[in-house]
């Protein structure tokens, strides 16, 4: 379930490779670390920008911009 905080502050935010820790599958958003999965099922790429599309529990779903 998506909370109001997630809708107002996290969903739709852009993140880059520098915000991600691919080994631990963590992304830093607003100073906090969250687990993430990619919508495309691949790995984060340094030259790409990603948008947080959805939250499933404590996992953020990232999609290439």
Backbone torsions as a table, in degrees:
resi	resn	phi	psi	omega
1	UNK	NA	132.9	-180.0
2	UNK	-88.3	128.9	179.5
3	UNK	-87.5	167.6	176.9
4	UNK	-61.5	-38.6	178.4
5	UNK	-58.9	-47.0	179.4
6	UNK	-61.4	-44.7	-179.7
7	UNK	-62.5	-41.4	-176.2
8	UNK	-80.5	-28.6	-169.8
9	UNK	-121.5	-19.0	-173.1
10	UNK	-118.3	-51.3	-178.0
11	UNK	-61.5	128.7	-179.4
12	UNK	94.1	-11.3	179.5
13	UNK	-72.1	144.6	177.6
14	UNK	-93.8	141.8	175.4
15	UNK	-133.8	157.1	179.1
16	UNK	-121.1	179.5	-179.8
17	UNK	-58.0	-37.4	-178.3
18	UNK	-65.5	-18.5	176.9
19	UNK	-85.2	-8.0	-172.8
20	UNK	-108.2	148.3	169.5
21	UNK	-116.8	93.1	-174.8
22	UNK	-61.2	-31.8	-180.0
23	UNK	-66.5	-39.8	-178.8
24	UNK	-95.8	-6.1	-176.3
25	UNK	55.2	49.5	176.9
26	UNK	-117.9	148.1	175.0
27	UNK	-131.1	138.8	179.5
28	UNK	-94.4	122.2	-179.8
29	UNK	-133.9	124.6	179.3
30	UNK	51.5	40.5	176.6
31	UNK	80.6	-0.3	179.9
32	UNK	-117.4	149.5	177.7
33	UNK	-97.7	135.5	178.5
34	UNK	-128.9	149.8	171.1
35	UNK	-71.1	152.5	177.9
36	UNK	-139.7	157.7	168.2
37	UNK	-131.2	153.5	177.2
38	UNK	-98.1	137.8	179.4
39	UNK	-60.4	-33.3	-177.6
40	UNK	-84.9	-10.2	178.4
41	UNK	78.1	8.9	179.1
42	UNK	-101.6	-169.0	178.1
43	UNK	-95.9	156.7	175.2
44	UNK	-66.0	145.0	-176.2
45	UNK	-119.9	134.8	-175.8
46	UNK	-54.4	-35.7	-175.3
47	UNK	-88.2	3.1	-178.3
48	UNK	-100.7	155.6	170.4
49	UNK	-112.8	144.3	-176.3
50	UNK	-124.0	151.9	177.2
51	UNK	-116.8	136.8	176.5
52	UNK	-79.3	112.0	-174.3
53	UNK	-93.5	-30.1	-171.6
54	UNK	-161.7	160.6	173.3
55	UNK	-125.8	129.8	176.3
56	UNK	-119.6	99.8	-174.1
57	UNK	65.7	-121.6	178.9
58	UNK	-103.1	21.2	179.9
59	UNK	-114.7	127.8	177.0
60	UNK	-92.6	139.8	178.5
61	UNK	-101.5	118.9	-179.0
62	UNK	-102.6	143.0	176.8
63	UNK	-131.4	141.0	177.6
64	UNK	-57.3	140.8	179.3
65	UNK	-76.5	NA	NA
